[in-house]
Amino acid sequence: MSDSTGLKDPVSEASSVNGTASADEGASFSERYGEVVGKINDTLDQVDWNQMGRIGKIVGIFAAVIVAQILIKGILDTINLLPVVPGLLELLGVVVVGQWSWKNLTTSDKRSVLIQRIQTLRQEYLG
């Protein structure tokens, strides 16, 4: 029927176009994939893998600090849920700071000893 009228069958034409298009896409995808993998391999070859151990340790330390902060926040939030404990802990903090201040800051001799101790620690740790 399509031969006598000069019209082509739309179903057969669409299947042939789709078949060609999918073959072109498959070839171009595999070429692109090969290019991308090649670029990734070139980039990984340029990496100094001896430095990765140090970077891994740094990332591990950051992860440990983040986990510790989450745990501490959870503990403090739990303590804050108790009605009397937060007030008592604040009072304890004020008492401890007061005692430390009385012990270390009341006279000029004590203050100068404290400043010298801080300078000694700074020199010891910072060089």
C-alpha positions in Angstrom: 0.0 0.0 0.0 2.8 2.4 0.7 4.5 1.5 -2.5 1.6 2.6 -4.8 0.9 5.9 -3.1 4.5 7.0 -2.7 4.1 7.3 1.1 6.5 5.5 3.4 5.4 3.4 6.3 5.9 5.7 9.4 6.4 2.7 11.7 9.3 1.2 9.7 10.8 4.6 9.1 10.8 5.4 12.8 12.3 2.1 13.7 15.1 2.6 11.2 15.8 6.1 12.5 15.7 5.0 16.1 18.0 2.1 15.4 20.6 4.4 13.7 20.3 7.0 16.5 20.7 4.4 19.3 23.8 3.0 17.5 25.3 6.5 17.2 24.5 7.2 20.9 26.1 3.9 21.9 29.3 4.7 20.0 29.5 8.2 21.3 28.7 7.2 24.8 31.5 4.5 24.8 33.9 7.0 23.3 33.0 9.6 25.9 33.2 7.0 28.7 36.7 6.0 27.5 37.8 9.7 27.4 36.4 10.4 30.9 38.1 7.2 32.3 41.3 8.2 30.6 41.2 11.7 32.1 40.5 10.3 35.6 43.4 7.9 35.3 45.7 10.7 34.2 44.6 12.8 37.2 45.1 9.9 39.6 48.6 9.2 38.2 49.5 12.8 39.1 48.5 12.5 42.7 51.3 12.0 45.3 50.0 9.0 47.2 52.7 9.4 49.9 50.8 12.5 51.0 47.5 10.6 51.3 48.5 9.0 54.6 49.0 12.4 56.2 45.7 13.7 54.7 43.9 10.5 55.9 45.2 11.1 59.4 44.0 14.7 59.3 40.5 13.7 58.0 40.4 11.0 60.8 41.2 13.5 63.4 38.5 15.9 62.1 36.0 13.0 62.1 36.9 12.1 65.7 36.5 15.7 66.8 33.1 16.0 65.1 31.9 12.7 66.7 33.2 13.8 70.1 31.4 17.2 69.8 28.1 15.4 68.9 28.5 13.1 71.9 29.3 16.0 74.3 26.3 18.0 72.9 24.0 15.0 73.5 25.3 14.6 77.1 24.8 18.3 77.8 21.3 18.3 76.3 20.4 15.3 78.5 21.8 17.1 81.6 19.9 20.2 80.7 16.6 18.2 80.7 17.0 17.6 84.5 15.5 20.5 86.4 18.0 21.2 89.1 21.4 20.1 87.6 22.1 22.9 85.2 21.8 25.5 87.9 24.0 23.5 90.2 26.6 23.1 87.5 26.6 26.9 86.9 27.0 27.5 90.6 29.9 25.0 90.7 31.6 26.8 87.8 31.3 30.1 89.6 32.7 28.6 92.8 35.7 27.0 91.0 36.5 30.2 89.1 36.3 32.2 92.3 38.6 29.8 94.2 41.1 29.8 91.3 41.0 33.6 91.1 41.5 34.0 94.9 44.4 31.5 94.8 46.2 33.1 91.8 45.2 36.7 91.4 44.8 38.3 94.9 48.4 39.7 95.3 50.9 41.1 92.8 53.4 38.3 93.7 50.8 35.7 92.8 49.9 37.4 89.5 53.6 37.7 88.5 54.1 34.0 89.3 51.1 33.2 87.1 52.3 35.3 84.2 55.7 33.7 84.4 54.1 30.2 84.4 52.1 31.1 81.4 55.2 32.5 79.6 57.1 29.3 80.4 54.3 27.1 79.0 54.1 29.3 75.9 57.8 29.0 75.4 57.8 25.2 76.0 55.0 24.5 73.5 55.4 27.2 70.9 59.2 27.3 70.9 
